[in-house]
Amino acid sequence: MAQSPAGGNRRSRARIVDATIEEELRRSLARELHDRVAQTLTLMLVDLENFKLDQTGRESVLRQVDELQDSTREVLNNLRELLYDLRGETAVGDSLVDALGSLLKRFHEKTGIATQLSVNPGWPARLRASSAANLYRIVEEALANVRSHSGAGRVGVTLQTYSESELAMVVRDDGHGAEADQDRPLLGMGMLGMKERALFLGGRLVIESKAGVGTSVLAVFPMEEKVDVRVGSLNQVPA
């Protein structure tokens, strides 16, 4: 039975209305989180800094306050990234490569774990904003696992072509790894979130871990059409 033009138009308008309502709800939630939570966390940091001024000479107290400030900043940074997502924005900016370079530099400075970013020829000079944001989040989660669970001394991120029609991003560490039949510890380490982001890209995520060798996180996804490709390679090792 043929679909009437009027019926198709009504459904199209309904989808537009639903999308508009959803966007407004997300932005409203972002405003509430910013006004009520983000500002409160910022005031906490200010109050803690003022409190430290009265603790001169009390090194143990100062150390505990510093740790509390670090934890508060981390929560605030995570909240800001959530606000970017809710607003439909991206914290990655114009270049995924630059954003990953900065992320790895901060990770190294905070953990002491050596980092390396490699970009092979054929990797696009630019990705869609949503693709770049999801890849960035996968690396973030993988680095969180490296920091918390791996015991690694080095971690590397490689951006490369996987086939004629696919791209790949690999995060590999040299930590203690896990036996093949000990996959349970890998569950709950953000793996589900990383897999969801890979699926959002139309791709797949593979995690391999071997005791004494380390862990690798491989995201493979379709190459986007009409993109400029990088003709040279890039290898960054943050100091």
C-alpha positions, 0 to 999 in steps of 0.5 A: 500500500502506497504511503500518502505524502501527508502521512510521511510529512506528519511523521517527519514533523513528529521526528523533528519535534521529538529531536527538538524536545530531546535537545532542549531537555539535554541542554536544560539538564546541562544548565542545571548541572552547571549551575548547581553542581559545577559551581558548587565544586568550584566553590569547594576548591576555593574554600579548600585553598582558603583553608590551607592558608590557616594550616601553615606548618601542618604538613600532614593536613596540607597533604590531605587537603591537596589530595582532596583538591586533586579529587575535586578537580578530577570530578569537576573535569569529568563533569565538564566533559559530560556537559560538553556531551549534553550540549552536543559539543566536543572537547576535542576541538578541530584536531583529534591528533592534537587533543590526544597529544595533549591528553597523553602529555597530561597523563604522563605528567600525572602518572609518570607513565611514559606515553607515545602517539603514532599517526601512520600515513593514510590516517585522515587529517580530519574526522567528523566531530562525533567520531573524534569525540568518541575515539577520544573518550575510548582513549580516555577510558583505556588510559584510566584502566592503564593507570588503575589496573595495569602496572604499566611503565609505558602506553602508546596510542596508534592511529592507522589504516586497517584495510582499504575501507577501515581505520583503526586506533590501538591503545597498547600498554606493557603492564602485567596483563591478564590470562586469556581465561581471566576475562572477568576483571576486564568487565566493568573497567569501562569496557562496555562504554568503550564498546558502545562508542565503537558501535556508535562509529559503526565499528567494533572493539577488541581487547586483548590481554596477556599475562606478562605482556600487557593489554591492547585495546583495538577500535576498528571502524569504517573510513569516512567518505570525502576526507583528506588523508595524512601523507606523512607519519607522526610520532610524538613522545611527550617529555 
